[in-house]
């Protein structure tokens, strides 16, 4: 059973707690703490198995905004294994500009869609978009900042030090951001280079 409480249930519980608070004169400090807990969306810890069968590597009690649809999410999970070692761009697109890719947490899903809108078979983005671990279909190639957070948990998710991974953030027309851990190193590399890929999803 998922430990994520549905939004409908959360709203119902919050309404009940607020009513109890009103009727009791709001003298019980635990009401506020419980409401905060529900709003923050806690439930998973780093290293837990997520709803998509991946590994939770990032959590935010405050939440972060997905830039493709404005959704507020609290967790990022990563596929339990590498998908492959592949190019960032297809042949013929290694010097093509992908407009609008971001680097921050919450931009990876939008980046992946932007890449595939220009380069339909872009290997790194395509492998992530079509991954369906746990029956989920909203996996994507992580942004630069999302990749950095993944590297912070390299021991938890099973990433070897020095193994290079692609992000979905473009560096310039010919290069994209990639990185590796131990220590964390992020830089630009030619889109026609073979690097590892891990799919992530937000919820």
Secondary structure by P-SEA (a helix, b strand, c coil): ccccccaaaaaaaaaaaaaaaaaaccccaaaaaaaaaaaacccccccccccccbbbcccccccccccccccccccccccccccccccccccccccccccccccccccaaaaaaaaaacccccaaaaaaaacccccccbbbbbcaaaaaaaaaacccccccccccccccccccccbbbbbccccbbbbbccccbbbbbbbbbcc
